[in-house]
Amino acid sequence: MDEQQLYNRIAELRAARALSQQQLADTIGVSRKTISTEETSRFTPSVLIALQLAHYLDVPVEQIFSLSSFR
């Protein structure tokens, strides 16, 4: 099976709320580097982190992550 790319809108949603990577990281209990690597798709978040992001950003997980590009 081919490896699929996971796309995300973390940076877009974070910026819309005027949050820094550090502020978002502190809120959900991860490092700033974790947020950075997730935003650039170098790291696939755990289900727990994905759910924490969705809860804090007040959007469904599907509005943050997708198997196809948001563009």
N, C-alpha and C positions, 0 to 999 in steps of 0.2 A: 504494500500500500504506500502510495506517495505521501510524504509529509506535507500537511497543509499549513498555510500561513494563517496566523491569527491576527486580525486587524483590530485596532482599538482607537477610541476617541478620548482617551484619558487626558491628554494635553489640552485638547479643545474644551472639554467640559471643565477642567480645572481652571483654565484661563478665563472662561466665562464667569467664573465665581471669584476671580481675582485672588486665587490661591497660589502660593509658591509650591514647588515640589516638596519642600521641607514641611510646610504647613499641612499638606495633605498626608504626607508620610506620618507625621506626629499624630494626626487625628485617627488614623487607622492602625497605628502601632507597627509600622515598618520603617526601614531606612529610606533616606532620600534617594540613595542609589537604586533601591528596589523600584521606586516610582519612575526614575529615569530610564532604567532598563526595560520596564514594562511599556513606557510611552514609545520607545524606539523599537519595540517588538523583538528585543534581544533576549527577553525572558518571558515565559508564559506563566501568568500568575496562577496560584492555587485557587481552587474553588472558594476557599475561605476569603482570600484577598479580593477576588472578584465580587463576592457578595458584600463585603465590607465597603468596597468602592461604590457599588450600586446603592447601598443604603445611605452612605454619607452624601453622595452626589444627587440622591433622590431621583434616580432613573432606573428603569429595568436593566438588568445585565445585558440584554440584547441591544440596548442603545449604547453600550460601552464597547462590547466585543462582537466581532462578526468574522465568519470564515470568508467573506468577500469584502472587497474594498468599500469604504463609505463614500468614496468620491464618485 
